[in-house]
Amino acid sequence: MGFIGLHTARSFLDGGQDVVLTYHRNRREPDFLEADLGKRARVEPLDVLDAPRVKDVIKTHDVEGVVYLAVPALSGVSPAEEFQTNTAGYLNVLEASRAAGLRRVTVTSSLAVYSNVAERPWREDVHVPITSANPTEAYKKALEILGLFFGQRTGLEVVMLRVAGIFGPLYHSMANLPSRLCHAAARRSQPDFSGMRYGPPNARDGGDVCYVKDVAAGIQLLHSAPRLEQRIYNLGNGRVTRNMDLVDAIRRLVPEFQVDLPAGGDADSRYMDLTRVSSEVGYQPRIGVENGLAEYVEWLKTHPY
């Protein structure tokens, strides 16, 4: 029941598949799932550190596959707690899936694994350094290595999706720039850039950002594919969106919205190549960044969170 998970559930439901959504502490029931909750969309409380409970949820609902969307916490947990959840909890899901004979476990990784990769645009077979600058980068690299090796040893099909920077309805951490800009535009206020991981944004910085509904559709396509040729896939917008492009797009929606970003920055080729995912399952972002921003701003007018 996290941000991407809720939209991914909607994509599976639209594709004719029933889902089981899990939550640890925060249960969220957005209006776009309301009609299916308790019917085609079942909800279960779950702590992935509770191995018997993980097995029970899979068995009770006769689950055929798992989409693993857990992410490292941005704050509020100790390094030891974070490490435990991202290793022991992950193992519980993998082992329960193996024991139940599931068809596939699809794990969301992140374009953060490319943070220190100079070769661009980023392709799945590029060398990724083992050093990391933040928890997302570190743990997503680890999840890839451990999950793929577990699958190799056990025969469980484990697939990694390197997901772009995502924005859209229900994004709550406010860690990325598109969401801060959209919230400010919807409220007719100045955006707050304090506390951003890499400091205040420069105009020409940017990267591969993608609307959440596009990524959710891509996750559903890949997880549902009868057969996959590879085990790692990029999933995003497939092009650079500069910070100034975001501001310009929102100004077209809200003309009075004024934000002056500092000059400078460089986002040349900082995007993921989508050749692999587009050729295998036909994925292309259907909504796109500009239309996604418009949808998000409009949604925030009636859902101010």
Secondary structure, 3 states (H helix, E strand, C coil): CCHHHHHHHHHHHHCCCCEEEEECCCCCCCCCCCCCECCCEEEEECCCCCHHHHHHHHHHCCCCEEEECCCCCCCCCCHHHHHHHHHHHHHHHHHHHHHCCCCEEEEEEEHHHHCCCCCCCECCCCCCCCCCCCHHHHHHHHHHHHHHHHHHHHCCCEEEEEECEEECCCCCCCCCHHHHHHHHHHHCCCCCCCCCCCCCCCCCCEECEEEHHHHHHHHHHHHHCCCCCCCEEEECCCCCEEHHHHHHHHHHHCCCCCCCCCCCCCCCCCCECCHHHHHHHCCCCCCHHHHHHHHHHHHHHHCCC
